[in-house]
Structure formats: C-alpha cells, structure tokens
Amino acid sequence: PTSETGHIDLGGAFSEVVLAEEKGTQRLVAIKCIPKKALEGKENNIENEIAVLHRIKHTNIVSLEDIFESTSHLYLVMQLVSGGELFDRIVEKGFYTERDASQLIHQILDAVKYLHDMGIVHRDLKPENLLYYSMDEDSKIMISDFGLSKIEDTGSVMSTACGTPGYVAPEVLAQKPYSKAVDCWSIGVISYILLCGYPPFYDENDAKLFEQILKAEYEFDSPYWDDISDSAKDFICHLIEKDFMKRYTTDKALQHPWICGDTALDKNIHESVSAQIKKNFAKSKWKQAFNATAVVRHMRRLQLGTSLESPSQITPTSPCHAHNKPSTVPF
C-alpha cells in the first residue's frame, strides 16, 4: 500500500515516488514509478542510471534493490531513506559545530571516493541530493539521485552540459574536458555552505554567476567566517580550486587534517549558520526542481562568441542560491 507520494525529475523524465511495504517482511521501501511514455527518446538516460545503481553498494549511497516492469511503467525499488534533508536537520539542531560539518563531509568524501574508484562520476552533487538515513540523532548521511552520473569510459571525455549552476566546476562552464575533479569542486562548495549557510558563488545574472565561477572568485566574509578555523578554510581552498589539476582528489581531501585530524573546532556555530540557511535556502526556494538550462544557455552563448558580460536573458538560474554577502541582499 502506498502512503506517501512525491515527484522527482529523473534524467528529464517525470516520475512518481511512492512509499511501499514488502508484504513478506513488512519492510518499507521507496519505489520510483516511471511511465514508459515519459521515457520515449530518453531510454539511454534511465538505462544509464540503472547500470550505475546496480553496481553500487556503499553504506552512504542509496541502493537500488530491485527492478520491475509492466506494459506501461518501469519500477525501481530503492532503499528507503527516511531521515530528511541535510539543511532541515542542521536548522533543527540546537548545537552544530565545525566537527559536525567535518564528519558529514568525511562521509560524502568516502562515498565519492568509492564511486571514483569504480570509474563513476556523480556530476550533480548538491545539498538536495544529501539525505539522512534515519531520524536517529547520529544517523549517517546518504547520497541519492544518479540521474546525471556517468561511468567514465577509458579514454573518453565527458563534456556534457550538466549539473546545477551554483555547484558546477569552472572546467564544465569553459567547455573543457572534465572528469572526477568536478565532484571534488562540488564537495568544496557544499563544505563552504555547511560552515556559513550561504553559497560561495551567487548572482541573479547567469553570466555574472558563471564569470565568478570561471575565475573561482569567492571570499570568506566577515562576520560569518570569523569563528571558522584556518584549517577549514584551507580545506575548502584546495577543493574550490580553479585548476582541476591542482584541485584535491577525494584521496587527498580525506587526508586533510580538517577531515582526518583534530583541527575542526567544537564551537557552536548553529545560530549563525541556521539563520543563513533559513534565509537563503528556504523550502519554497530550494526544494523546487530545476535543471541545467542556464548552463546550456551559457554554452550556446560561448559558441556564438558573445561576451560573458552580456546581460542574461533569464532570471535566477536556480531558486536555491543565496548571496555571498548575505547582509546586503533583501529577503
């Protein structure tokens, strides 16, 4: 019996997610119900997602447990993750520290290293894809949504326009060949947000946003970063690194003292961070589904030889960005 439904965007196809119970064991699972009509012409997307999910078995990655097919639908039986979304949990906490953020990023790095070791690049890491396994206080974090992931073929070059603008690496926007390093950039952006509650790159004008990202222009603004350790800032600088050849890999990031040592501070930063998250990642803004159209528009603009400074014809790229100078933005 289904008791809860919601909608997600999966590889461009609209699908429904239902909560279901396995009759024999009474175990709860999530089932993605994908109408085959919605897949016409997109079969490769879903086949790719299934091929990837089938290979993945990691404690911090939502697993695909079974597949069923009817004449009209494809049903993916997924591990149920019931602990809620990353930002909601941080806001709900009364106490939150750098060490908490470090432990979250450690789990994400561990999972992404596992993927990279298998030759898989997620390509769309963002807070919305990070869910808690259960409501337990010490619940692990889980990576979900492999709609954009791709298994790296030996010698192949990934250069598709994908990802969410605020989290996308400069080499993607510059239309250069890219690889696993794009995930490490995204982890850097997520780490930044976890420590202040707003993203490193923001502009309502797409072209200006892309310019910031291409130059890797961001700051550790006062007062939001005043109480954050130099070690945390150093860790972020190695991931939000413009040159992907110099950017830390998951292996290097896992060896950084902020992750594996004791440099992450125990000072409570909950009040400041949760206030910024509530202001900048309000449910009504960031919960909405959005796609990579802004990135695609940017690519077209590049191909047409127009300037990056040219005014964007579209309003905000995504509803979930905040300003990197929160105090100056009207909300």
Helices and strands as residue ranges (DSSP letters): E 5-10, E 13-22, E 27-35, H 36-39, H 43-55, E 64-69, E 73-79, H 86-92, H 98-117, E 120-121, G 127-129, E 130-132, E 141-143, E 150-151, G 165-167, H 170-173, H 181-196, H 206-215, H 230-239, H 250-254, H 257-260, H 270-280, H 283-286, H 293-303, G 326-328
